[in-house]
Amino acid sequence: MATDPQRAAVWRDAKVVSVDHHGELGVILRLDVPDRVVHRPGQHYVLRLRAEDGYTASRSYSTVSAPSDDLVELYVEKVPDGEVSGFLAEVVEPGDLLECRGPIGRWFAWDGASPALGIGGGSGVAPLVSMLRHAQDVGRPDLLHLAVSAWTADHLPYREELEAAGALVAYSRQKGGSRLDAAVVGAIADPGATAFVCGSARFTLAMESHLVAAGQPEASIRIERFGPTGEGDGNG
Amino acid sequence: MAITRGFTGRRKQAERDPRLPPGQYDVGKSWPVLTAEPTARIDAERWSLTIDGLVANPTTWSLKELKALGQDTYRGDIHCVTTWSKLDTSFTGISLDTLLEVAQPLPEARFVVEESTTRYRTNLPLDDVTGGKAWVVWEHEGKPLTREHGGPVRMLVPHLYFWKSAKWISKITLLDHDEPGFWEINGYHHRGDPWQEQRFDGD
């Protein structure tokens, strides 16, 4: 009998159940994945688009849904000129089939049983929402502490859900806003928890520095990054 | 496999750059950063590289000592398992062949484990890092390697997915058996050949 990792590696045709837009850039896809392998919060799926001539393009997206959800929910942020995200945002409709494989990755994955600190920037909140939903499912919201940041309230996916759960929310470009700076992150650092940090390269670099400065052991920090290094970086 | 309704793609399959392995896209001039752990802060003056395990002459080099051995430049493509490829880029460092000439692998050595200062590990067959296929590098396109990209010194094994090129390399250990590293334990393929699309367990 095939193991879960082997089953997860199989490409499947998932049926798109719903497509919801969040703001100008966000798209929430809910997929019915046949013979689904149950994920752990934090794991991701790969979506692959296939043209008639055999050309394919694939990208990874974090799972937002709880393991108990019958559907797999993915959050897609449209990136400028994005071949895959643009298509998912503009063309895909309920009823379409999308090739997918997953869940993938056993590192940025929460066990749902030990203390965790989730820190997310912008669309980097997606895997943390899966952790949140799972914590609520298993009746252990006390295990998970969340701190999230976005430019403004409009730029924060799943804002209501995060606020309702008591997540620390910072808006860095909003009037009267705040940042996840060294003091704020220092106050929530918890050496006894695993820290899950997800966001852009610049965001995660800042967060890990704040955490380490506050005494969070490096070995307890798990990072999921996306996007290129910031402008002005020598390697571009 | 279903054709995706309405998807034509940016390019026709026939126009795809032949340097791109299946499922990869060209990131152009940018270079995404992917790391699962905190970014290491390493003083290049204190950094060293050790080759040990099944070798006749375990050796440790400082960066200055490595640079004194000579300089090789790789020019070509690199491929990340997360589907980006960076084409026609260059790295400068020293071929692992040169270092292994000094360390002298024993006949029973078959595999290597690369280890970083962060304790990140990745495993490879010895054949994948010998014969002009692997380097330890300190420059990218003529500039010192930045710490996000593994500076001061990282491994470069460009014919395999880039997680096999450990950032912040500090030790290379030769073994007679295969020992899965960080991503290999965490759901990724043991070898990682981009042309075979060996991305995950089970590929």
Interface residues (C-beta under 8 A of the other chain):
Chain A: P5 Q6 R7 A8 A9 V10 W11 D13 R48 L49 R50 A51 E52 D53 G54 Y55 T56 A57 S58 R59 S60 E83 F87 V91 D96 L97 L98 E99 R101 I104 G105 R106 W107 F108 A201 L205 E208 L211 V212 E218 A219 I221 R222 I223 E224 R225 F226 G227 P228 T229 D233 G234 N235 G236
Chain B: M1 A2 I3 T4 R5 G6 F7 T8 G9 R10 R11 K12 Q13 A14 R16 P22 G23 Y25 V27 K29 S30 W31 P32 V33 L34 T35 A36 E37 P38 T39 T82 T83 T118 R119 H140 E141 K143 P144 L145 T146 E148 H149 F182 W183 I185 N186 G187 F200 D201 G202 D203
